Each structure stands twice: as structure tokens, then as C-alpha cells.
Amino acid sequence: MAQTLQLLVPIAGIVAILFALYLARDVLSRDKGPQAMQDVGDIIREGADAFVKRQYTTIAVLAVVAAVVIGIVIALVENEAVADVPKLAGAPIGALTAFAFLVGAACSMASGIIGMTISVRSNVRTAAAARRSLVEAVQVAMRGGAVSGFLVVALSLLGVWGIFTLYQALFSDIGIEQAPFLIVGFGFGASFVALFAQLGGGIYTKAADVGSDLVGKVEKGIPEDDPRNAGVIADLVGDNVGDCAGRGADLFESTAAENIGAMILGVAVYKIASDAGWANPEAWIFFPLVVRAFGLLATIVAVAFFIRGKEDEDPMNILNRGYWVTAGLSVVGLGFTTYVMMQTGTATGANGMPAWLWFFFAGIVGLLTSVAFVYITQFYTAGGFRPVREIAEASKTGPATNIISGTAVGYETTAVTAITIGIALIASHWLGEQAGLVNTKTGANVGGIFGTAVATMGMLMTTAYILAMDTFGPITDNAGGVAEFSRAEAGAREITDRLDAVGNTTKALTKGYAIASASLAAFLLFSAYIDKVNLILGNQIEAGKQGVKLLTSVNLANVNVFVAALIAAMLVYFFSSLAIRAVGTTAQAIIVEVRRQFREMPGIMDYTQKPDYARVVDITTRAALREMVAPGIVAVAAPIIVGLLLGYEAVAGFLMVGTIAGVLLATVLNNGGGAWDNAKKYIESGNLKDENGNVLGKGSDAHAAAVVGDTVGDPFKDTAGPSLHVLVKLIATITLVLAPLFIR
Amino acid sequence: MAQTLQLLVPIAGIVAILFALYLARDVLSRDKGPQAMQDVGDIIREGADAFVKRQYTTIAVLAVVAAVVIGIVIALVENEAVADVPKLAGAPIGALTAFAFLVGAACSMASGIIGMTISVRSNVRTAAAARRSLVEAVQVAMRGGAVSGFLVVALSLLGVWGIFTLYQALFSDIGIEQAPFLIVGFGFGASFVALFAQLGGGIYTKAADVGSDLVGKVEKGIPEDDPRNAGVIADLVGDNVGDCAGRGADLFESTAAENIGAMILGVAVYKIASDAGWANPEAWIFFPLVVRAFGLLATIVAVAFFIRGKEDEDPMNILNRGYWVTAGLSVVGLGFTTYVMMQTGTATGANGMPAWLWFFFAGIVGLLTSVAFVYITQFYTAGGFRPVREIAEASKTGPATNIISGTAVGYETTAVTAITIGIALIASHWLGEQAGLVNTKTGANVGGIFGTAVATMGMLMTTAYILAMDTFGPITDNAGGVAEFSRAEAGAREITDRLDAVGNTTKALTKGYAIASASLAAFLLFSAYIDKVNLILGNQIEAGKQGVKLLTSVNLANVNVFVAALIAAMLVYFFSSLAIRAVGTTAQAIIVEVRRQFREMPGIMDYTQKPDYARVVDITTRAALREMVAPGIVAVAAPIIVGLLLGYEAVAGFLMVGTIAGVLLATVLNNGGGAWDNAKKYIESGNLKDENGNVLGKGSDAHAAAVVGDTVGDPFKDTAGPSLHVLVKLIATITLVLAPLFIR
């Protein structure tokens, strides 16, 4: 039974891809609206395609170079480290790692490119659908978004499963307990692509947004998305390349890295299971993949059958309904999988309860944590609650108090975030410990850490759905732009405005979800790193190398570890500084060009001349690609330099403290930015009043102050924050792959 | 010889206090200028005295309550933990800790109150001296500031030495190796007072600054420090209570905590020295105090003889000259002290070099680090360099880009800060290891960590001088205000303006210095915490308690430690959020009152009515004292809760990661704020030009944008940042004192 269940992984992966293709066909077959809409849609599509082509060409070149370097370095170092251990020396480790890296990079690129191709075609169709029906518009946008969601999760699942299976088939001397270590290259490849995709896309989108707004809205006083603004198309393109392609790459990486990390932790349980003679010990290694497969199936059901509702319903309700269906079915799948795969013979855990039940509870903790984050993010960034109201009130005394207040809110959000993560970790660790998975040789209880792995898996079961909701955001944002730009009828614009507001919320939710998963994953990947280091050290001990001891603890009181931790905490600030500055530099280039067009083409303002949109798109593309290099290199180089200078124990400290610092700073940036954004919207909706009860709406000084806050928040929440998610996971995969380099 | 040298501690302390009294008398005997100046001076003095009286009354009550609680808790818990160990059980540990706490609190309060009393009397005398001579004005301000500097360092030295000597004299069963642990209460008392002094003062000063500027400068368009602004006196009072009393308490705490931490580390060396039969083993424990005594003497020479120069000289040169004299004499004192006190008989360190020489080098590393920080801070916050220029340029496109750019600069400054600290730690640790202080029983080389202690001591030798320069800042700032307010002659105002600019630089330097010392100290206090925990665990083992093991490493892979680290990193954001919000709330109260006065007393604008300054001072006082409570309680409670819930190893992780996160966030806030401030000044000095070469000065849109950045930076750099310094050291002393509570 447990073995049959393993087959579900390729089956669910392929079904999900087929379903994504069906959704793509369905979306593409829909009405594209009147010619004016189609024209705008075409311009956006061309701009996005051009950027993505150039961006992914650059990334592909970088990835191939990196793969070659990694392959050679690993071959040199790891063969030396494990030279006398026949089990691993039989396989060409360097080549296998490099190949896995390339496959990971390719899958990530493929899901990004295809997903975006669909999303830039869904926008105009959503706008067209909005001319007829709200529900139809929701369906088009959600189905377009789901293409990304399914591709990301399915390709990552199939990639990990495929390489795992392939390597075991090709090299008979690779045991199942070594195989997970050989596929970490896949995760590294995915992180590598994600880093540049998120940085390049994030810089593009916010530079275009800030740059065109500063000239159009602030200097010329014309509305957002006005066709007279030469930067407007770049702005619309940016929504796709940043929010959509960037976040897809981010979650592709999460999915891959966390699957691999959980499989590595499964190895420890596998050893106990084989020693004890339980049936199907390898089920403990495959478990993470099977759980994710059930998550995919649950999402297919939700997207296919539950995205429907009434015309006068709040569109958020429709999306929420689908989410709860996904989560509910996931619980069932989780229970079934743990029951089938976590059989421990006659052994039971604490209170005589079976091990699988304890792990099922741990998985529920993970699911609940993701739900908690959905509500936490809403409280801090949605208009009705205290934080956003506070920022709006502070806007009355000008931009300075708006910024001070927003900063305080951003900082404040770390409290409930950290406490929730802390509770989830301790609870799932405790539940795992109760399962009673004790290694009889060493006396170590490996259930605790595996419990946190199961919680992570539980949380990630709904990834495809969350990602679909996330991509819903840029599609509806674009649909609104298309409607405005093509001067569509008022009814359609009203619907796209409502969807856009919902899209802002779903985008914020995804960030909360991404943060939560990154933090749980951190602890998991950290443990995987320690396991990997000990695998190498163990080989050295077996080979008779003198003075080698296993790494049983990471000692913060060691000066090298402390300094590495300090450098890691610094890295997240420094990296964010580079990312934020890159937005500023790129925006400056756009501002100069848009101003030039207004000055040299005086007919633009009275619609007698058409601005040169393509030129702005081109300038933004070049600047964003140039600016993504520096932060990217810093992120890749820092852990390697620390490892080479300070050693493998210091790297563990680097990893742990870097994760903590990165997760918290990302929380500050994402939530602060989201709150500023919605404080502006709160004022625009007429909710702010002066002491005499008069509404302070659009055009008031308070609104101008709130616009400043919104602009400040843009690079925080859409460039630096999301890039930090990637950074956190990148340092984990990079050190996992290069661990042999840090061991002398 | 080594024993004679120990006598230098009380002698230098008393000499420094006498010298401070001489300086105070000298300053007070000077000319107070015309009646108009004296009137303003009187109002400021009354406001400051009123605030300090109420603030310190509140703090005193809190401190007495805390002392009683601490005494009782420690008595209950520690006696239980060490019940069967006669050596310590003979002394009433709870009472001794509580007494030390009260003495520490009292000394800190005394140095704060006396220092401020002099500084609010120096301002008017500096303004009066500026009517005659630049050099005389520098002398008055520097001497007034030096009163604080000497009192802080001397009282902390005498306090630690006095309690240490007293406890040994009173209880013959307290060995010299236990005594340092009993005086940690002194450090805790100092931290406790510092926390509230810095928070209350920081909130007061920035709320008054922001509040009166927003109404006066922005709404009414009248200059800063204009007598028509009802908030102006509160602003001038704020400079004294925040910058002067707050920073004094901050550095008093540093001095005390670091002395005690270094003495605790000296205990480990003492044991080696006694086992090996070296002469004067207790010299290793007294060493930190003797080095500091030499630092005091060096500063006396510099202040007495080297604060002089030419009328047309840059005043910064005069102050720098004094600093270099202090640093140079400190090197001599350091060399002499290490040579006399660090004698190891015939044993030598690496390369056959004597131990004292290696430690002398480690001390030099500390001195060089403090010099490096002086230059780093200048690069990032002074007008001539790239960072400030970048912010000024960004102001051309409005407040949003100004804020984005300033944030990027603030984040960027963490890089060089962390790398410098890392190099200092690793270098001094390495140098200390070379000294060859190996415990023959355990094989542990205790020299490394003692090397970092010596580096910290080296860095802190110049504290009194640095603090004098720091207090120079608020005195000259106030002198400028007094000159403006009393409409003094242009020549005097020109001189006070020059001094004010220098004061801004020295204030920024002190913050860099405080950060550097906090980070080095963190590693030291962290080690002291481990020593203390092991003292208790060792007692339990000696008493035959089962299952107890010494704490040899702090394992980040332990889930409790990881969660504690996460909470610690969160705490620094949450605490800053509360502090920043407190400024906003207090400023709001001031804005309402100043607006009311303008509205209800129409004669103010044409000078026919006098605003009610006292009322604003009173409102600010009450609001600031109310608002300091929440962040203060959070800071005190968090480490205790973590310790009780997660245990003593988790506390170690909390301490370490909290320090790292706190130091880096303080760097971001201090330097970002400083850079914004100086970007505004850069524009006001006419250095910013548009593309056609026209100056964009005061009154331009760029200047308005820079004012927004400056206002945002105010609570960052003068409330939250400095309060974080205190927080970092508070969590160290609090956990050091309460360690027995966390051991089950």
C-alpha cells in the first residue's frame, strides 16, 4: 500500500500539468474584447515577452557557468573528502550535482516562462469578461493564475522525484539513504534562478511604478495608468514580471528546497525503520512527496469545481471558499498519507498512541500556521483594522509622521510573526518527539525534527492554490490597467477595480505564507545541513582521518560562529540596501525618459501625439537587468566566503541567524509596505475625517502624505522583501551543496 | 608593584571626581551674559530640573521595587541552587545582590543628575563666551561636558571597586573568585536606570523637537528656536534630558557592565595563575579596573591642558587634538598596566613572547577599533561624502525618494560595522590565545576570550573624553538656541552655529563608539553568563545532584535555543516600534497644545503676547514619563519570560542573537537618522544644484523633502537607536543576575 502510494507522486504531477494545460487552453479560447483592449494587451504582452526573454537568457548563461563551476569544485573536493568510502565514490558526484542544478534551474525557468506567458494573456481576457460578469472575470483570472500555481508545484515535484529515481536507477551503488543528498543541487539550481528572477522582476516592477507615478501623478497631475504617461506600459509589464514570475520562482524554490530538506531528515527515520525491521522503511523518505501530491489533487478539485458564486458576492468570498476546500481536502489527504506511510510495526509513541497520529497532529499544526498567517497579514495590512487606521491618521500631520507611523507598524508586525513561528516550531517538535522514533544505537530521538518537517509539509500542501490566488493579483491589476487604458465602459471598470482590491489582499497573503514557510523550512534545511556535514565527517572518520569529530552542536560561544552570525544578520540589511537602491537607480532612468517625452513631444498631453512606450520598456529592461547583478552576487558569495574563511560550524551559525534576520526584516518590509499601500487606499475611499467630521479624501494634504508612504513602501514590499525570501532559502541550499568545501 | 597599582583605582576615581568639581566650579563662575540670555537660560534650567526631578523620582521608585523583588527571588532560588556549598551559602546572596543593584542605580542617577545640572548651566555661559571668543566658548562647553564624562566613569569605577572590596571585607567566606559574581547586581541597577533614563529622555527630546517643528516651521513658517513657538523651550530642555542625561546613563551602564564582565573572565585566568603559583594572581581580576583608571588620568591631562587653539581654527580640530592626546596616553598606560599586572612567571606565550605583550596588542586592537568607528560614522553621516550626497540628490524627486535613499544608506552602514566588529573580535581573540593561558586541568585556553576583554578595556579607556565630547553637543546646541532666542549679536550667533555643527558630529561619533563597545561587550558578557551558569551547575554537581552537566556549548540546533534567538531578534524590532510610537504619541500632545496657543493667543505672532512655555514643558514631561513605561517593561520582561519558559541554554541564544540584532538595528537607526539630518544641512549650506547649476537651497522643494527625512530620522537616531544600546546591555546584565532562576 505504502509503495503503491509512492506512484501517486508522478501521477499527480502529470495530472496537474495536464490540468494546467487544460486551464491555459480554456483561458486562451476566451473573448479578448474590443480592438482597443486587444491593442493594449498586445503592447503589454510584447513588453513582458521581451523582458522575460532577455532576463532568462541572462539567467541561463549565469546558471550554466555556475553549474560548471559547482560540478568541478564538488568533484575535486567531495571526492577527496570521501575518497576512501566506496559507497559514494562510485558515483561522479560533481557531475550529478551539476546536472541536478541544471534541471532545477530549467524547471524553475520553464514554470516561470509558461506561467507568465499565460498571465499576460489572461489580463485582457479578464478585462473583457468584466464587461459581462463579475464571476466570469474571477474565473478567468483565477484560472490564468492557477496555470502558474500548478506548473510550479508539479514541476518541482516531478523534478525532485525524477532525479531521485533516475540517480538510483543509474548508479546501483547509491543507496536510498545517500540519494537525497545528491539531489540538493536541484534545490540550489531553483534558488539560483529564483534569486535573479525575483531581483530582476522586483526591480523592474517597482522602478516602473515609482518612476512613472512620480512624473505622471505627482508632476503632471494625470491619473495612474493614463495612456499619456510613457511609463504606463512599463508599469503594467512590471506587474507581470515582478509579482507573477518573481513570486512563482520564489515558491518553486520553497517547494523544491523543502521537499529535499524533508527527505534528508527522512533518512534518519529510514535508518531507524530498517534497523527495527518495519515494513517499507523508504516510505519515510518518500512521505514528503506523497503529501505534496495530495495537496496538488486537493487544489485541482477546488479550482475546477469551487470557483463560482453570485454576481453580487464579495469576490474575496469566492476565493476563500476555494481555499477552505483545498485546506479541508488536504487534511483528509494528510491523515490518509500519515496512516499508510508511517507504520511502526508494534512500536507506539507516547500514551500508547501510534506514531502516525502524532505526525498527523504535527501536520495539522503546519496547516493551522498557514491559516494564522493569512489572518495576521490581513490584520496588519487591511484597511479596517488599527494599524492601517493609525497610519492614515498620522498622514494628517504630513509625510514625516506617515513614515514614522508606518515604520512603527512594520516593526511591530515581527512580534506576532515570531511568536506564531516559535509556537509552531515548538509544538510540532514536541508532537514529533512523542512519536517515539528513537535511534537505539545513539539514543537520539529523531522524531522531533521530523515533526517540524511534517508541519512544513502540511503548510505547503496548499501552495498551488495560494500561488494561483497570488497570480490572480497581477492579472486583475493588469485587467484594471487595460480597462482604464482602453477607456472601457464604466461597468467593466467598476468590476476590475473590485477585483484589483481583492488582488492586493491576495498578494499580501501570499507574502505572509511565503515567510511562514521560509521560517519553518529554515529549521529543516539547517538540520539537513548538519546531517550532510556529519555524513562527510563520518566518511572521514571511517577513512581513519585523525582528530575528526561529528558536529553535534553549533556553539554560539565560539568566536567564529558568533562572527559568522553577525555577518549573516548584516547580509540581510546589506542585500536589501542594494535591492532598494537598484530600484532608485532604475526609476531615475525612467523619470528622465518620461520627462523628456513630455518635454519634446508636447502633443502627448492633448492626445495628439502617442508616447513612445517601447523606449521606456527597453530602458527599464536594460537597467533592471544591470542592477540585479550586484545584490545577486553578494547573496551567492557571502555564504561561500564565510564558509571558506570561518569553517563549517560557523556556516551553521550563519545559516540560522541569517534566516532569523532575513525572515524578520522581510516581515517588516512586506507588512510595512502593505500597510502604507492600504492607508493610502483607506484615505482614497473617504474613511479619514478631520476633527470637524469633514472627509479628507483624494487631493487632501493627508492623501498626498499617504502617497509618499505608499511610494516608499513599494520597493520594500515588492523588491527587497520578496527577494529576502529567496535569499533565506538560497543560503540554505548553497551551503547544503557546498558543505564539502567548508570542511578541512 | 601589581598590588600597589591596584590602589590607583580609588585614587584615580577620587582625583577625577575632584577634577570634575573643579571644572564645575570653573564653569559656574563664568559670565552668564546679558539679562535676556540669563532669562532664557533660567527657563530652560527650570524645565530641565522639573523633568529630571519627576523622572528620577519615578525611576527611583521603580528601582527600589525591583531591588526588593530581585533580593527576595535570588535569596529563594540561589540559596536552593547552592544550598550544599558552604563557600557561598554563608553570604546573604539575595541581599548582597539587591544592595549592589541599589548602589548601581544610585550612582547612575547621581552622575546623570549632577552632569545635567552642570550642562543646563553651561549652555548660557557658552553663549555668553561666544560673544567674546570661539576658543573660550569651546572651553566652557567642553569643560561643562567633561563634568558628566568624569562623573560617569569615576562613579562607575568607584562603585564596582567599592562593592567588590566591601563584600570581601564583610564576608570572609567570599573568595576573590566568587566576588565578581556578587557585584553583577551593580551592573543590573545601572542598566535599569539607564533604560528608563534613555527612554524617557529620548521620547521627551524628540517629541518636543518634532512637535514644535511641525507647528512652528511647517505650519506657521517661523524659524527654529523662535521665541513665538510655545514648544521651543521644551525642545531646548529636551536636548539636555535626552542627549545629555540619556547618553550619560547609557555609557555609565557600558562602563559598569563591561568592567564586571571583564572581571568575571579574569576569574578563569586567576585560577590558572594561582595553580601555577604566579605572583599576584588576583591582578588578573583587578586588571580591568586599573586600565580604566589610567584612561581617566589620561583624559584629565587632555582636558586640563590640550583644549586650546586659535580663534580661526576649526573647533573640531581642537576637540580632535584632545582625543588624540587621550588615546596616546592611554596606549602608554595600557602598556604599563599589562606589563606590571600580567606576569606569568617563567611561562611564555607563542613565539616565546611574554603573555603581557600579546594582551597589550589585543588592547591596541580595541583602541584602533574605536578610532575606526569614529571614521566610519563620519563617512556615513557627514556632509562631504557619498552617502549624504546621495540622499540630498534623491531629495530632488521629493520626500519619497529621500526616504528610500536614506533607508538604503542606513541598511548599508551595517556592512562595514559588522565587518569591523568581526575583525576586532577574531583578532583580539587570536592574540589572546597566543598568550598561552591554558588551564592544565581542563586543557581550555582561556586567553582567547580574555583577549577580547582586554580589547574592550582598551576601547573604553577613552570613554570619559568621548562622553565629554558628546555632552559638548547638547550644550552648544542649547547655546545656539539661547543666542537665537535672546536675539544675541550676529557674531555670537555665528560662533554658536559653528559649535553646533561640530556638536552634531561629536554626537554621531559617540553613538558609533557606543555601538562598537556594546558589541565587543556582548561577547564578553555572554561568556560571563556561561561562567555564571557553570558556577551554579558546578555547585549542583558538587552537591551530588543527578543528571546535571556543565554548559560547554550553546547549541543553535536545539529548537528552544532557535526559538529564543528568533524572539530576541524580534524583541529589538518590537521595542523600537514602541519607542518610535511613543515619540509620535507624545508629539501629538505637543502639537495640539502649541496649535491651541497660536489660536487662542493671537498676540503671539506679533510678539505682543508671550506663549505659555511652562505648560508645554509640563505636558511633554507627563506624556514622556507615561510613554516610557511600556517599552521599559517589555525590555525587562522578555528575557525573564524566555528564561523561565525555555531554560538557561535558550537564554544564551537569546542573549547572543539579541545583541547581534540590536547592534545592527541601532546602527541602521543611528546612521540613517544622522545621514538624513546632514543631507538637510548639506542642502541648507547650498551644496545641492539642479541640472542647470542653480543652487537648490532653503525653501526649495528638495529642501522640503529633506526636512521630511530629517524629521523621520529624529526618533530613529535619538530615541530608538540609543535605547537599543541600553537594551542590548540590559538583557546581558538581567540574565547574568537572574541566571539561577533559569536553572531547574
Interface residues (C-beta under 8 A of the other chain):
Chain A: V210 L214 V218 A394 T397 G398 P399 A400 T401 I403 I404 S405 T407 A408 V409 G410 Y411 E412 T414 A415 T417 A418 I419 I421 G422 L425 I426 H429 G448 I449 T452 S519 F523 F526 S527 I530 T552 S553 V554 N555 L556 A557 N558 V559 N560 V561 F562 V563 A565 L566 I567 A569 M570 Y573 F574 S576 S577 L578 I580 R581 V583 G584 A587 Q588 I591 A652 G653 M656 V657 I660 A661 L664 V668 V707 V708 T711 V712 P715 F716
Chain B: V210 L214 V218 A394 T397 G398 P399 A400 T401 I403 I404 S405 T407 A408 V409 G410 Y411 E412 T414 A415 T417 A418 I419 I421 G422 L425 I426 H429 G448 I449 T452 S519 F523 F526 S527 I530 T552 S553 V554 N555 L556 A557 N558 V559 N560 V561 F562 V563 A565 L566 I567 A569 M570 Y573 F574 S576 S577 I580 R581 V583 G584 A587 Q588 I591 A652 G653 M656 V657 I660 A661 L664 V668 V707 V708 T711 V712 P715 F716
